[in-house]
Amino acid sequence: MRITARQIELFQMAYRHRSTRRAADALNITQPAISRAITELELEIGVQLFDRAGRKFEPTAAAYSLNKAVQRHYQGLDRVLEAAGKISSGTGGLIRIATVPAVADTRIAVASGRLMARYPDLRFDVDVLGEQASVSALREGRVDCAIISSDPGDPGLHAVRLADLKPVAILPGNDPFAGENYITPGELAEVPQVMLPPDSPFRDAVERMFDDARISFQVRAEARTQSALIWMVAQGAGRAIVDKAALHATPGADVRELTLKARLRWPIRVITTSATRDAPGLVRLTEELQKSGSHS
């Protein structure tokens, strides 16, 4: 069966107006063109769609059924168009994120959660990977953006520096320094450290801080996320350096926050391909992450 979209369009107009003349006027075409299209449609389907007895032009039961089917089709099309509109405005669709573990369960979870609550048709899928794996996933098209620390320096990728995380020292409540406001790297290293794994760019920055100060330190334990570091410290496993914002995600952990007397900054960047850098959903995510960073 060969039915064209044009035949369906003319049929619907004739069905709506109950007149080939009024349908032709509405479409600014000739009346014979309408009549011919309907006749061809009836021949193709094998049923009569309009009762033309006398001066009548009334839809038949077959026309009623066909019109209902067409309406269902176009309702589906309307939903597609509605979804496309939301994607174009950044209020709908799917955004796939690859992120380093240190910010996955804090800043990324908070920003994506807020946006999904605000826009019910917008969805974020978050994959937790290392820096290099995140960039590889972006290059291979498996994700739409990568949230990492370093700038890959690739002309085919676009990097936006979102914020500098604000590292603070955390100690268990019974630590001798728990009542202080500040701590130096040397004082911090007097007790074993709980750290992110060696492939973490934030761990690398902490190690450089100690090395630059020529301070030796001991690693007691490692964990992939900052939330895990905080809970380990709360149980007395050691001391740690974490993003200040990560403490907001673990309000029940009994740790003491001290200002670290050292120049230590952890940059965080969103990396996209040059082709998708202006995608509305990614722009909304970037803005939300920047907003979160400014309030931390």
Secondary structure, DSSP 8 states (H G I E B T S, - for coil): ----HHHHHHHHHHHHHT-HHHHHHHHTS-HHHHHHHHHHHHHHHTS--EE-STT--EE-HHHHHHHHHHHHHHHHHHHHHHHHHHHHHTSEEEEEEEE-HHHIIIIIHHHHHHHHHH-TEEEEEEEE--HHHHHHHHHTTS-SEEEESS----TTEEEEEEEEE-EEEEEETTSTTTT-SEE-HHHHTTS-EEE--TT-HHHHHHHHHHHHTT----EEEE-SSHHHHHHHHHTTS-BEEEEGGGGGG-TT--EEEEEE-S---EEEEEEEETTTTT-HHHHHHHHHHHHHHHH-
